[in-house]
Amino acid sequence: MPIPPASDPLLHFLASSLFNHGKLARAKRVVSRILLYIHALTRAPPLPILRHALITAIKKQRIRVGVHAVLAATKNKTGKTVEERLAREIIAVVNGDSKVIIDKELAHKQAMFNRGNALVK
């Protein structure tokens, strides 16, 4: 398994989204374990899977929205650890059977409906 670079901006952003009360080292450990779970479940390099999942989960170019959507979707999931829940949710996004995808499509439908109701001057 190729080891992703330590200075990868996506991994740093994911870790900074996860860390709580100044515990960045713990958040980086969680991100490392997420990558390990993704690799264990798919037997594929984890970083491209993570990138594809976050790009699938976003609207336009907002990575923050994708990260927070995946994090919010794991709140009510079953799993032993945060790492396992996040890895399973990321794989579900890539497979297309995640709540994140459904929420994204629902928001798009609502936006298209509201666009049709906008007053034109």
N, C-alpha and C positions, 0 to 999 in steps of 0.2 A: 504494500500500500504506500503510495507516495505521500510523504508528510507535507502538509501545506505550510507555506512560510509563516513564521511567527508574526510578521508585520502585515499580514493580509488585512486590508481595510474592512472587508465584510466581516471577518471573524472578530476584529476589534470592535466594530459597531454592535455585533450581536452580544459580545461580552459586556459592553457598556450598557446595553439595554437590559441585561440580566442582573447586573450587580446591584447590591442593596447595602446601604449603610457603609459605603466605602470599601467593600470587600471585593476588589477587582480580581485578586488572585483566585478567589473561590469561583468567580464568574468565568474566568479563563479556564479553570479546571472543568467546569460544567460544559463549556463549549467544546473542549477537547474530548470529553466523554460523549457528547452528542455526536461528534464526528466518528468516534469509535463505534457507537451503536448503529449509526447509518451504515458504516462499512460492514458490521457484523450481520445486519439484516439484509443487505443487498449484495454483498460481495463485489462492490464496485467502489471506485474512488469517491469519497464522501463530499469533497468540496464542489465538484460540478453538480451533484444532486442538490446540495444546499442552495447553490446559486439559482438553479432552475426552479426550485420550489419558491424561493423568495420573489423571483421575477414573475412567476405564475400568480402569486398571491397579491401583487401590487396593481395599482391603477396608475398608469403612465410611468413616471420615473421616480416614484417615492418609495425608497427602500424602507424607510422608517415605518410606513404604513403596513408594508408586508411583514416586517418583523413583529410589529405589535399585533397584527391579525393572527399570526401563527401562535404567538404567546397567549393571546386571549382564547384561542380555540383549545388550548391544552389545559385550561383551568379546570374543566369538569371531566377530563379524561381519566381513565383508570390506568394505573401503572405504578410501579414501585418508586421510581425516582423521577425528578424533573427531566433529567437527561433522556430517560427512556420515553417519556411522554412526548417531549419535543421531537425526538428522532422519529417516532412513529407518526407524528402529525406531519412532519416534513415529507416523509415517504408517502403519506396519504395525499398530500398536495400534489406531488409529482404524479401519482397514479390517477388523480382526478376525482377522488371520492372523499374529499375533505369538506368540512363545514366552511372553511375559508373560501373555497371556490363558490359555494352556494351563496354566501354572503356577498361576494364580489359581483356575481351575476344579478342578485336581487337589487343591489345598489345601482347597477347599470340600468336595469329596467325602470327603476324609480326615477332616475335622472332623465331617461328618454321620455318618460311619461310627463315629467314636470317641464321638460323642454317644449313639449307640444302644447302645454297650457300657458306658456309665457306670453305676455302681452307684447305685441310688436308695435312699435311707434313709427 
